[in-house]
């Protein structure tokens, strides 16, 4: 089916396809915005996974400002579409840049260890540089991924927000099975799915053959949660389509050139991510 032709319902989309539930997505965005307002922290949503204007607008509550990106192409894409205050991880010569210093809270990802002297020395250098407008510190709270329940997530976030007052979150707006297994959401809040046709069923070894391989469905997350990798929407017609909620939406969404957006069973829009 031509990508320009919008299907009428989710039963009409080609398979495999990436589905986004618009109603759940809006609810998830509002929940995150309200949470940040309650905690009095600045929300800077990450665009690196979905890479779409529409989701960027939802995640910024219609302001189209204060976002984070991972590539120069994403930076240009969002700037051309009216977004500003865009945080990018690299700098280019020849102009003055607004810069934040990334701090490692102990999770071992990128950034300067929060308790090292480098924080002070690098911040001082940035402040004194004529090519840098120093904005302060930045922290990605990666320890939330080590949590096993909602309380452990809250504890990790509290520890992080005690250090900083900026919150960046990439895929919180659509969520996925991996997020539900650590307690950051419930299954009913997952707003993305992958639709695929069941080609055949082999009862002798309890498997289905589907028209969805590694080009459409990432295996990311399977090793960590082999029994929770994907869940299938209830469907009594085994010869029809299944819609698994992906283990990790980050890798899977990047494998699709169009997102089919639906409200109920009706397709209401088609969003195209930049690459």
C-alpha positions as CSV (number, residue, x, y, z in Angstrom):
1,X,0.0,0.0,0.0
2,X,1.3,3.5,-0.8
3,X,2.3,5.4,2.3
4,X,0.5,8.5,1.0
5,X,-2.8,6.6,1.1
6,X,-4.2,6.7,4.7
7,X,-6.0,3.4,5.7
8,X,-9.4,3.7,7.2
9,X,-8.9,1.5,10.2
10,X,-6.1,-0.5,12.0
11,X,-7.4,-3.6,10.1
12,X,-6.5,-1.9,6.8
13,X,-2.9,-1.0,7.5
14,X,-0.2,-3.0,5.7
15,X,1.8,-5.4,7.8
16,X,4.1,-5.1,9.6
17,X,3.3,-1.6,10.7
18,X,4.0,0.6,13.7
19,X,0.8,1.8,15.4
20,X,0.5,4.7,17.9
21,X,-2.6,5.1,20.0
22,X,-3.3,8.9,20.0
23,X,-5.6,8.9,23.0
24,X,-3.1,7.0,25.2
25,X,-0.2,9.1,23.9
26,X,-2.0,12.4,24.9
27,X,-2.7,11.0,28.3
28,X,0.9,9.9,28.8
29,X,2.2,13.3,27.7
30,X,-0.2,15.1,30.1
31,X,0.9,12.8,32.9
32,X,4.5,13.6,32.4
33,X,4.0,17.3,32.0
34,X,1.8,17.4,35.2
35,X,4.4,15.4,37.1
36,X,7.2,17.8,36.2
37,X,5.1,20.8,37.2
38,X,4.3,19.1,40.5
39,X,8.0,18.4,41.2
40,X,9.0,21.9,40.0
41,X,11.5,20.6,37.4
42,X,12.0,21.6,33.8
43,X,10.9,18.9,31.4
44,X,13.2,18.6,28.4
45,X,11.8,15.6,26.4
46,X,14.1,13.7,24.1
47,X,13.2,13.4,20.4
48,X,15.8,10.7,19.6
49,X,13.3,7.8,19.3
50,X,10.2,9.0,17.6
51,X,11.8,11.9,15.6
52,X,8.4,13.4,14.7
53,X,7.1,16.9,14.8
54,X,3.7,15.8,16.1
55,X,5.0,13.9,19.1
56,X,7.4,16.7,19.8
57,X,4.5,19.1,20.0
58,X,2.6,16.8,22.3
59,X,5.6,16.3,24.6
60,X,6.2,20.0,24.9
61,X,2.6,20.8,25.6
62,X,2.3,22.7,22.4
63,X,5.1,25.1,23.1
64,X,7.6,23.5,20.7
65,X,10.5,24.5,22.9
66,X,13.1,22.9,25.4
67,X,13.8,19.6,23.7
68,X,16.8,17.3,23.3
69,X,18.1,15.5,20.2
70,X,20.9,13.1,19.4
71,X,22.0,14.0,15.8
72,X,22.7,17.1,13.8
73,X,20.0,16.1,11.4
74,X,17.5,16.0,14.2
75,X,18.6,19.4,15.3
76,X,18.1,20.9,11.8
77,X,14.8,19.0,11.4
78,X,13.2,20.4,14.6
79,X,14.6,23.9,14.0
80,X,13.1,24.0,10.5
81,X,9.8,23.0,12.0
82,X,9.7,25.8,14.5
83,X,11.3,24.3,17.6
84,X,13.8,26.2,19.7
85,X,16.0,25.7,22.8
86,X,17.3,22.5,21.3
87,X,19.9,20.6,23.4
88,X,22.4,18.7,21.2
89,X,25.3,16.6,22.4
90,X,28.0,18.0,20.1
91,X,29.3,21.5,19.2
92,X,30.4,23.0,15.9
93,X,33.0,25.7,15.4
94,X,32.3,29.3,14.3
95,X,29.4,30.3,16.5
96,X,28.4,30.7,20.1
97,X,26.5,27.8,21.7
98,X,24.3,27.4,24.7
99,X,25.9,24.6,26.7
100,X,25.0,22.4,29.6
101,X,27.5,20.2,31.5
102,X,26.4,16.6,31.7
103,X,26.8,15.0,35.1
104,X,27.0,11.3,35.9
105,X,25.0,10.4,38.9
106,X,26.9,7.2,39.5
107,X,25.1,5.0,36.9
108,X,28.2,4.8,34.7
109,X,26.9,6.4,31.6
110,X,28.3,9.6,30.0
111,X,29.0,12.8,31.9
112,X,31.4,14.0,34.6
113,X,31.1,12.2,38.0
114,X,28.9,14.4,40.1
115,X,31.2,14.3,43.1
116,X,34.4,15.1,41.2
117,X,36.4,18.3,41.0
118,X,35.9,18.2,37.2
119,X,32.3,19.5,37.7
120,X,33.6,22.8,39.1
121,X,36.6,23.1,36.8
122,X,34.7,22.4,33.6
123,X,31.8,24.7,34.6
124,X,34.3,27.5,35.3
125,X,36.0,27.0,31.9
126,X,32.6,27.0,30.1
127,X,31.6,30.2,32.0
128,X,34.8,32.0,31.0
129,X,34.7,30.9,27.3
130,X,33.7,33.6,24.8
131,X,32.0,31.0,22.6
132,X,29.8,29.4,25.2
133,X,26.7,30.5,27.0
134,X,26.8,28.2,30.0
135,X,23.3,27.1,31.1
136,X,24.1,24.9,34.0
137,X,24.1,21.1,34.8
138,X,22.3,18.3,33.0
139,X,21.6,14.8,34.2
140,X,20.1,11.7,32.6
141,X,18.7,9.5,35.5
142,X,19.8,6.1,34.1
143,X,19.4,4.3,37.5
144,X,15.7,4.1,36.9
145,X,16.3,1.3,34.5
146,X,17.8,-0.8,37.3
147,X,14.6,-0.4,39.3
148,X,12.2,-3.4,39.8
149,X,9.1,-1.5,41.1
150,X,7.5,2.0,41.2
151,X,9.1,2.9,44.5
152,X,12.6,2.2,43.3
153,X,11.9,4.4,40.3
154,X,10.7,7.2,42.5
155,X,13.8,6.8,44.8
156,X,16.1,7.0,41.8
157,X,14.3,10.1,40.5
158,X,14.4,11.7,43.9
159,X,18.1,11.2,44.2
160,X,18.6,12.6,40.7
161,X,16.4,15.7,41.2
162,X,18.2,16.4,44.4
163,X,21.3,17.0,42.2
164,X,19.6,18.8,39.3
165,X,16.4,20.4,38.2
166,X,16.2,19.2,34.6
167,X,14.4,16.0,33.5
168,X,15.0,14.4,30.1
169,X,13.0,11.4,29.1
170,X,13.0,9.8,25.6
171,X,10.1,7.3,25.1
172,X,7.9,8.0,28.1
173,X,5.1,9.3,25.8
174,X,4.4,6.0,24.1
175,X,5.9,3.6,26.7
176,X,6.5,-0.1,26.1
177,X,6.6,-3.6,27.8
178,X,10.1,-3.0,29.2
179,X,8.8,0.1,31.0
180,X,5.9,-1.8,32.4
181,X,8.1,-4.6,33.8
182,X,10.1,-2.1,36.0
183,X,6.9,-0.4,37.2
184,X,7.0,2.9,35.5
185,X,3.7,2.3,33.8
186,X,0.9,-0.2,33.5
187,X,0.1,-2.3,30.3
188,X,-3.0,-0.2,29.6
189,X,-0.8,2.9,29.2
190,X,1.4,1.5,26.4
191,X,0.5,3.5,23.3
192,X,2.5,1.8,20.6
193,X,2.1,-1.5,19.0
194,X,3.2,-3.4,16.0
195,X,0.6,-5.0,13.7
196,X,1.6,-8.3,12.0
197,X,-0.2,-11.1,10.2
198,X,-0.2,-14.7,11.4
199,X,1.0,-16.7,8.4
200,X,0.7,-20.2,10.0
201,X,0.4,-22.0,13.2
202,X,2.4,-25.1,14.3
203,X,0.8,-26.6,17.3
204,X,3.3,-29.4,17.7
205,X,6.0,-26.9,18.9
206,X,3.6,-24.2,20.0
207,X,4.7,-21.4,17.6
208,X,3.1,-18.9,15.2
209,X,4.8,-17.8,12.0
210,X,4.3,-14.1,11.4
211,X,5.2,-11.7,8.6
212,X,7.3,-9.6,10.9
213,X,11.1,-10.2,11.1
214,X,14.0,-8.3,12.5
215,X,13.6,-5.5,10.0
216,X,10.4,-4.5,11.7
217,X,10.6,-5.9,15.2
218,X,13.8,-5.3,17.2
219,X,15.0,-8.1,19.5
220,X,16.2,-5.4,22.0
221,X,15.1,-6.4,25.4
222,X,14.6,-10.1,24.7
223,X,17.7,-11.2,26.6
224,X,16.8,-9.3,29.7
225,X,13.1,-10.3,29.7
226,X,12.6,-13.4,27.6
227,X,9.2,-14.1,29.0
228,X,8.0,-10.5,28.9
229,X,9.5,-9.6,25.5
230,X,6.1,-8.9,23.8
231,X,2.5,-9.2,24.7
232,X,-0.3,-9.8,22.2
233,X,-3.6,-8.0,22.1
234,X,-6.5,-10.4,22.6
235,X,-7.7,-11.6,19.3
236,X,-10.0,-14.7,18.9
237,X,-9.3,-14.9,15.2
238,X,-5.9,-16.6,15.0
239,X,-5.8,-16.2,11.2
240,X,-6.0,-12.4,11.4
241,X,-3.6,-9.8,12.8
242,X,-1.9,-9.6,16.1
243,X,-0.6,-6.4,17.6
244,X,2.3,-7.1,20.0
245,X,3.3,-4.3,22.4
246,X,7.0,-4.2,21.9
247,X,9.5,-5.0,24.6
248,X,11.4,-1.8,23.9
249,X,9.8,0.8,21.6
250,X,13.1,2.7,21.0
251,X,14.7,0.3,18.6
252,X,11.5,-0.8,16.9
253,X,10.1,2.6,16.1
254,X,13.4,3.5,14.4
255,X,12.8,0.7,11.9
256,X,9.7,2.2,10.5
257,X,9.3,5.2,8.1
258,X,5.7,5.9,9.0
259,X,3.7,5.7,12.2
260,X,0.0,4.9,11.8
261,X,-1.9,7.0,14.4
262,X,-5.3,5.7,15.5
263,X,-8.1,6.7,17.9
264,X,-10.0,3.6,18.7
265,X,-9.9,1.5,15.5
266,X,-9.9,4.5,13.2
267,X,-6.7,5.7,11.6
268,X,-6.6,9.5,12.0
269,X,-3.1,10.4,10.9
270,X,0.2,9.2,9.6
271,X,3.4,10.6,11.2
272,X,6.8,10.3,9.4
273,X,10.0,10.5,11.5
274,X,13.2,12.1,10.3
275,X,16.2,9.8,10.0
